[in-house]
Amino acid sequence: MTTEATLPTTSASPTARQIWTRGRGVALALVLLLAGAVAIAVVRSGDHHGELDPRSADPAGSRAVAELLAERGVSTRVVTTLDAARAATGPDTTLLVAAPDLLTERQQTRLHATVAGSGGRTVLVAPGGRAVERLVPGVTADPALSFDSTLAPACDLPAARRAGTADTGGLRYSTHLAADTCYPSRRLATLLRVPDTSAEGTPGDTVVLGARDILVNDRLDDHGNASLALQLLGSRDHLVWYLPSLSDVPDPDEERGFFDLLPSGWLWGTLQLFIAAVLAALWRARRLGPLVPEKLPGAIRASETVEGLARLYRKANARDRAATALRSATRTRLAPLVGVPVTRAHTPEALLPALSAHLHGDGQSLHSLLFGPPPDDDAALIALADQLDALESEVRRP
């Protein structure tokens, strides 16, 4: 048995063990990230249980406001569907919409059409850009939030002047309408009161709050939060508290797409991140130029270079490249020995006739040896190397 037949075949594809060794760090990071996300979700879900619900005594609930209003003769009724909210509107009713952004575009349009001209008050809690433009045409939300949470009234609205400073900082709004702009942050209001000029009889209005802090239990006794909340919600005898829920499912043709569920600022943020990534790639990109030869710090034996290159070829199963390199080197050395210029050493029409004349052999076998197809396996590659070496020795023989 020859040694050539015992050579193993090496595959460039990584094994399962290699894949696990290389990827276990990334897998561990993903597991830790997932565990952290689950832990944060569990903690935050407990903190926000019953958020803005007038029946909830949790820190994020609003039961304290409802009880204070009841002491002043204002009844509070919770509704969870748009139809119930629209049916309850009237001149003696305040309608509070706890989550305007959860409504679809058609629901927001229908709600605005109902409250306009009803003579009642509508309180919108932190509506985003798209929601506020449909519920209160003429009012726009600024993408940047307020830096401060506690702000001064700085307006002539009686309710705001009596309450004083309050935690209204959050979303900021601007309008061209004749409205009370209160609690400004960088010249934009965090509380707006827009009168309803289309109402007949008792005039109604719409109040836009930039934050929910003045309504939740754990912030009600801070600053003038309680005073402001009671005055905004207690101007009518009845308060309808609209909490959108899963039972308020829109029609199938009203369902929003994925991008409709994203806040308006996320799309701009994603675009900014993409531009930043492109600029970083341009900044750190490798600038290719002409090759510059450098002297090696130490001498490397030619046998080590050949052995290293051979190992790389073997690891990649690159028998075609190895055979091409062996044949090319042999042709380059044989050409001067048979009187062929080195520049034409790789041309069969010039090299093969000269070799045949020198060896008095078969030109067809020389063509297969010097210009033939790549070997099929490692044993054939080794045989090719031996044959090329034998050919060169024969040509050099005097």
C-alpha positions in Angstrom: 0.0 0.0 0.0 1.4 3.4 -0.9 1.4 6.4 1.4 -0.6 8.4 -1.1 -3.7 6.3 -0.5 -3.7 6.9 3.3 -3.9 10.7 3.0 -7.3 11.9 4.4 -9.6 14.2 2.5 -10.0 17.5 4.2 -13.3 19.5 3.9 -13.6 23.2 4.2 -17.0 23.0 5.9 -16.8 23.5 9.7 -18.0 20.7 11.9 -20.8 21.0 14.5 -18.3 21.3 17.3 -16.5 24.2 15.5 -19.8 26.0 14.9 -20.7 25.7 18.6 -17.2 26.8 19.7 -17.4 29.9 17.5 -21.0 30.8 18.2 -21.4 30.0 21.9 -20.4 33.5 22.9 -23.1 35.0 20.7 -25.7 32.5 21.9 -24.9 33.2 25.5 -25.3 37.0 24.9 -28.6 36.4 23.2 -29.8 34.2 26.1 -28.8 36.9 28.6 -30.5 39.6 26.5 -33.7 37.6 26.3 -33.7 36.9 30.0 -33.1 40.6 30.8 -35.9 41.6 28.5 -38.3 39.1 30.2 -37.3 40.3 33.6 -37.8 44.0 32.7 -41.2 43.2 31.1 -42.3 41.3 34.3 -41.2 44.2 36.5 -42.7 46.9 34.3 -45.9 45.0 33.9 -46.4 45.0 37.6 -45.6 48.7 37.8 -48.1 49.6 35.1 -51.0 47.4 36.1 -54.2 49.3 35.8 -52.5 52.3 34.2 -54.9 55.3 34.0 -57.8 53.2 35.2 -60.0 55.1 37.6 -60.9 51.8 39.3 -57.3 50.9 40.1 -55.5 51.9 43.3 -52.1 50.9 41.9 -49.4 53.6 41.6 -50.1 54.0 37.9 -53.9 53.9 38.4 -56.3 56.9 38.7 -58.7 55.9 41.5 -57.7 58.8 43.7 -58.8 61.3 41.1 -62.2 59.5 40.7 -62.8 59.5 44.5 -61.9 63.2 44.8 -64.3 64.0 41.9 -67.0 61.9 43.6 -66.7 64.0 46.7 -67.5 67.0 44.6 -70.5 65.5 43.0 -69.0 64.4 39.7 -69.8 60.9 38.6 -67.2 58.8 36.8 -68.2 56.1 34.3 -65.7 53.8 32.6 -66.3 52.8 29.0 -64.1 50.5 26.9 -65.6 50.9 23.4 -65.8 53.8 21.0 -69.6 53.4 20.5 -70.2 53.7 24.3 -67.9 56.8 24.4 -69.7 58.5 21.5 -73.1 57.7 23.0 -72.2 59.3 26.3 -71.0 62.7 25.0 -73.1 65.7 25.8 -73.0 69.3 27.1 -72.9 68.1 30.7 -70.2 65.5 30.1 -66.4 65.4 30.1 -64.9 62.7 27.9 -61.4 61.6 28.8 -59.6 59.5 26.2 -56.8 57.7 28.1 -54.9 56.3 25.1 -55.7 58.2 21.9 -52.8 56.6 20.0 -54.4 53.1 20.3 -57.4 54.2 18.1 -57.3 53.6 14.4 -57.5 56.4 11.9 -61.2 55.9 11.3 -62.0 55.6 15.0 -60.2 58.9 15.6 -62.1 60.6 12.8 -65.4 59.3 14.1 -64.6 60.4 17.6 -63.8 63.9 16.5 -67.0 64.1 14.5 -69.0 63.2 17.6 -67.4 65.5 20.1 -67.3 68.5 17.7 -70.4 70.6 18.5 -71.5 68.5 21.4 -70.9 71.3 23.9 -69.0 69.0 26.3 -65.3 68.9 27.2 -62.9 66.3 25.7 -59.6 65.6 27.5 -56.9 63.8 25.4 -54.0 62.3 27.4 -50.7 62.5 25.6 -51.8 62.0 22.0 -49.1 61.6 19.4 -48.6 63.5 16.2 -51.0 61.5 14.0 -53.7 61.2 16.7 -53.7 64.8 17.7 -53.9 66.0 14.1 -57.1 64.0 13.6 -58.7 64.6 16.9 -57.9 68.3 17.1 -57.4 69.6 13.6 -55.0 72.5 13.7 -52.8 71.2 16.5 -49.5 69.4 15.9 -47.2 67.5 18.2 -43.5 68.2 18.3 -41.2 65.1 18.0 -38.9 66.3 20.8 -40.2 65.8 24.4 -40.0 68.3 27.2 -36.7 68.3 29.2 -38.6 69.2 32.4 -41.5 67.4 33.9 -42.6 70.2 36.4 -43.6 73.4 34.6 -45.2 76.7 35.5 -48.5 77.8 33.9 -47.5 80.9 32.1 -51.0 81.4 30.7 -54.3 83.1 31.5 -56.3 79.8 31.9 -58.0 80.1 35.3 -57.6 76.4 36.1 -53.9 76.6 35.4 -53.3 79.8 37.3 -55.1 78.4 40.4 -53.2 75.1 40.2 -49.7 76.6 39.8 -46.8 74.4 38.9 -47.7 70.9 37.8 -46.2 67.8 36.2 -47.4 68.3 32.6 -44.0 68.0 30.9 -44.0 65.4 28.1 -45.3 65.9 24.6 -45.3 69.5 23.4 -47.8 71.0 21.0 -48.2 74.0 18.8 -51.3 75.5 17.0 -52.4 78.4 14.9 -55.9 78.3 16.5 -57.1 80.7 19.2 -56.3 78.5 22.2 -54.9 78.7 25.7 -51.3 77.5 25.6 -50.1 76.6 29.1 -47.1 75.1 30.8 -44.7 75.9 28.0 -41.4 74.1 27.5 -39.0 75.8 25.1 -41.8 78.0 23.8 -44.1 75.0 23.1 -47.2 74.2 25.3 -47.6 71.0 27.1 -51.2 71.8 27.9 -53.6 73.2 25.3 -57.3 74.2 25.7 -58.9 74.6 22.3 -62.5 76.2 22.4 -65.1 74.5 20.2 -66.5 77.4 18.1 -68.9 75.1 16.2 -71.0 74.3 19.2 -74.5 75.8 19.6 -75.6 76.8 23.1 -73.1 75.8 25.7 -69.6 76.1 24.2 -67.4 73.0 24.5 -63.7 72.7 24.4 -60.8 70.2 24.0 -57.9 69.9 26.4 -54.7 68.3 25.2 -52.4 67.0 28.0 -48.7 66.3 27.2 -48.3 63.8 30.0 -50.5 61.6 32.3 -48.6 62.4 35.5 -51.3 64.7 37.0 -53.9 61.8 36.8 -52.0 58.9 38.4 -52.2 58.0 42.1 -48.5 58.3 43.0 -48.1 61.8 41.5 -51.4 63.3 42.4 -50.2 65.0 45.6 -47.2 66.6 44.0 -47.2 70.3 43.2 -50.5 71.4 41.8 -51.4 68.1 40.1 -54.5 67.4 42.1 -55.9 70.9 41.6 -55.3 70.9 37.9 -56.8 67.4 37.4 -59.9 68.2 39.4 -60.5 71.5 37.6 -60.0 69.9 34.1 -62.1 66.8 34.8 -64.7 68.4 37.2 -66.1 71.2 35.0 -69.2 69.0 34.1 -71.4 66.8 36.2 -70.4 63.6 34.5 -67.1 62.2 33.6 -66.8 59.4 30.9 -63.4 57.7 31.2 -62.7 56.0 27.9 -60.1 53.2 28.1 -59.6 51.5 24.7 -59.6 47.7 25.1 -59.4 44.5 23.2 -63.2 44.4 23.0 -63.1 47.6 20.9 -61.8 45.7 17.9 -62.1 47.7 14.6 -63.4 46.2 11.4 -61.0 44.1 9.4 -60.6 46.8 6.8 -59.7 49.3 9.5 -56.8 47.3 10.9 -53.5 49.1 11.0 -50.3 47.9 9.4 -47.0 47.4 11.1 -45.7 50.9 10.4 -49.0 52.4 11.7 -48.2 50.9 15.1 -44.8 52.5 15.3 -44.6 56.0 16.9 -43.9 58.8 14.4 -40.4 59.4 15.9 -39.2 55.8 15.3 -39.2 56.2 11.6 -37.1 59.3 11.7 -34.8 57.7 14.3 -34.3 54.6 12.0 -33.4 56.9 9.1 -30.9 58.8 11.3 -29.3 55.5 12.4 -29.0 54.4 8.8 -27.3 57.6 7.8 -25.0 57.4 10.8 -24.1 53.8 9.8 -23.3 54.8 6.2 -21.1 57.7 7.4 -19.3 55.4 9.8 -18.8 52.9 7.1 -17.3 55.6 4.8 -15.1 56.8 7.6 -13.7 53.4 8.5 -13.6 51.9 5.0 -10.3 50.6 3.9 -8.8 52.9 1.2 -7.0 50.7 -1.3 -3.9 52.0 -3.0 -0.8 50.6 -4.8 0.9 47.7 -3.3 4.0 48.6 -1.3 6.6 45.9 -0.8 7.9 45.5 2.7 10.9 43.7 3.9 10.2 40.8 6.3 11.6 41.2 9.8 13.2 37.8 9.5 14.3 35.3 6.9 11.9 32.5 6.2 13.0 29.2 4.6 11.5 28.4 1.3 10.6 24.9 2.5 8.4 26.4 5.2 6.7 28.7 2.8 6.0 25.8 0.4 4.7 23.6 3.3 2.5 26.4 4.6 1.0 27.1 1.2 0.5 23.3 0.6 -1.4 23.0 3.9 -3.7 25.9 2.9 -4.4 24.2 -0.4 -5.1 20.9 1.3 -7.4 22.5 3.9 -9.5 24.2 1.1 -9.4 21.1 -1.1 -7.9 23.3 -3.8 -6.3 20.6 -5.9 -7.0 22.5 -9.1 -4.9 25.5 -7.8 -2.1 23.3 -6.6 -1.9 21.4 -9.9 -1.9 24.7 -11.8 0.9 26.0 -9.7 3.0 22.8 -10.2 2.5 22.7 -13.9 3.2 26.4 -14.3 6.4 26.2 -12.4 7.5 23.1 -14.4 6.8 24.8 -17.7 8.7 27.9 -16.7 11.8 25.8 -15.9 11.5 23.5 -18.9 11.2 26.2 -21.6 14.8 27.5 -21.4 16.1 23.9 -21.5 14.5 23.2 -24.9 15.1 26.6 -26.4 11.7 28.2 -25.9 11.5 31.8 -24.6 10.0 32.0 -21.0 7.3 34.3 -22.3 6.0 31.4 -24.4 6.4 28.7 -21.9 2.7 28.5 -21.2 1.7 28.2 -24.9 1.2 24.6 -25.9 1.9 25.3 -29.6 5.5 26.5 -28.7 6.5 24.3 -25.8 5.2 20.9 -26.7 6.9 20.5 -30.2 10.2 21.5 -28.7 9.8 19.0 -25.8 8.8 16.2 -28.2 11.8 16.9 -30.4 14.1 16.9 -27.4 12.7 13.7 -25.8 11.6 11.9 -29.0 8.4 11.1 -27.2 4.6 11.4 -27.6 3.3 15.0 -27.7 -0.2 13.9 -26.6 1.0 12.5 -23.3 3.1 15.6 -22.7 0.0 17.8 -23.4 -2.0 15.8 -20.8 0.8 16.1 -18.3 1.6 19.8 -18.7 -1.8 21.2 -19.7 -4.3 18.6 -18.6 -7.3 18.8 -16.3 -7.0 19.0 -12.5 -6.6 15.8 -10.5 -9.6 14.2 -8.9 -8.1 13.4 -5.5 -5.0 13.8 -3.4 -3.4 10.6 -4.7 -3.7 11.8 -8.3 -2.2 15.2 -7.3 0.8 13.4 -5.8 1.2 11.3 -8.9 1.1 14.4 -11.0 3.9 16.0 -9.0 6.0 12.8 -9.3 5.5 12.7 -13.1 6.4 16.4 -13.5 9.5 15.9 -11.5 10.4 12.9 -13.6 9.9 14.8 -16.8 12.1 17.7 -15.7 14.8 15.2 -14.6 14.7 13.5 -18.0 15.0 16.8 -19.9 17.9 17.9 -17.7 19.7 14.6 -18.3 22.7 15.1 -20.6 
